[in-house]
Amino acid sequence: MNTADAIVIGAGHNGLVCAFYLARAGSKVTVLERRAVVGGAAVTEEFHPGFRNSVASYTVSLLNPRIIRDMDLAGHGLRVVERKLQNFLPLNDREYLEVGGDRTQESVAKFSARDARMLAPYGARLGEIADILRDLMLQTPPNVREGGWGAALPELFRAAAQAKPFAGLGMAARRDLLALFAQSAGDYLDGWFESAPIKAAFGFDGVVGNYASPYTPGSGYVLLHHVLGEVNGKKGAWGHAIGGMGAITQAMAKACGERGVAIRTEAPVREVIVENGRAVGVATESGEIFRAPVVASNLNPKLLFRKLVDPGVLPRDFRERIEHYRCGSGTFRMNVALSELPRFTCKPETGDHLTAGIIIAPSLDYMDRAYTSARANGWSTEPIVEVLIPSTLDDSLAPPGQHVASLFCQQVAPELSGGRSWDDHRDEVADLMIETVDRVAPGFKASVLGRQALTPLDLERVFGLVSGDIMHGALSLDQLYSARPVLGHGNYRAPIPGLYMCGAGTHPGGGVSGAPGHNAAHEILKDRRRRR
């Protein structure tokens, strides 16, 4: 029998962060990982001979600076570089939009002088709100609890403390904050801008990992969620980890190793052991037993409570809420080996635009039609595709003169209707995604040397992303903050004493941030101090 002070299920980035903070506080920690490699969805793997890429998560922004410092990720080999241009949108055979630094205003002015003037106040307003929300990412939300004043009062104090910074917002910013949480991204952007290209550039953030139209209420918050990050101190920027996303989790694993964390790969957990109403350990599929007074799960809550926990030990209402916890981000993920860089009809030369997130979705209306088409057919006939070519910034990923591309494709249905399986349509949809890029960059299809296509079903099988949900649950108002994953358990504690949640299905949600792991560890340590 194996014993520890804490067991972490899953060596994804949040699991590793949680393990690090527990070990730093003196706990003996064991991490159990189902796959043969640590990192969860943040991994770099060879997908075609000689070509490596970040096969699932693919870009850096939300990784929290405090976690980077505390774990000394730079000292463990992590280096992140900023894109030379943030976004590039090919609009037609002649026109394009560039977003990034000083180029944004000049590029937007080609379509609307008014919109170019609105960029600064829009950025300032979003930045003002984002600064406050950034600070909340490493704080445990107030927990809604049953009971009298004795139980409620500490949470009321927590809520008051976390609400205090919002009092400093002017009325206009408060109104925008409400709009971003309640409105659609499209409605919010329509209130600021008049031209389609800049609304598409900003509106794309409202559908990233979100199976929805940009005009779906609540997509405004998804837009906001994606501007909360930073790269090397530059707020709102996006970057690339040299060596791919696996460089992040490999650095985290080294930091954990220095603190004595034991990481076991190829050790899938079969069940959480509950005795006398308390989690006391786990059993693996091979029959090994690991015992500890603390079990922290980095899994999607739906996967944890439906697969690893006996439903009989869960409160009935909690179990029903987990059944209805909404997952499914409409994502079809591809990695492509290229013989050469793509040449876009609207800008055929090479340049900084090839380091950007290349968004093939010229308008909010295009995105709306893509979602409607996916709802009707299972996948959009004109999908949204973001192309990233990390080898333009990192020559370690491909042979000399050749390149790798990440294709983040939307919209596709998380589950196909009519008894259809994604296994039967993977290649058909992959062909469609390649052809979508080829329409704006002729010759792209011919340059493909090899490809890896991951349907929502593949993302669930390989990485445990339920229904392919890269966020571990929809970022909707009823699944955020104190209500993530379920109201009454927004403080990282499961209904079973000793069992905690440390994954992206808790506050502040998805993205490679490490914040859920950080926050969960601090709550576990609080409980340890109370027990002592």
Beta strands, then each sheet from edge to edge (+ up, - down):
strand 1: 2-3
strand 2: 6-9
strand 3: 29-32
strand 4: 44-48
strand 5: 51-54
strand 6: 80-82
strand 7: 87-90
strand 8: 96-99
strand 9: 230-231
strand 10: 234-235
strand 11: 239-241
strand 12: 262-264
strand 13: 269-275
strand 14: 278-284
strand 15: 289-291
strand 16: 295-297
strand 17: 332-338
strand 18: 357-360
strand 19: 379-388
strand 20: 403-412
strand 21: 448-454
strand 22: 499-501
sheet 1: 1+ 15+ 14- 13+
sheet 2: 12+ 3+ 2+ 16+ 22+
sheet 3: 4+ 5-
sheet 4: 6+ 11-
sheet 5: 8+ 7- 18- 19+ 20- 17+ 21-
sheet 6: 9+ 10-
end
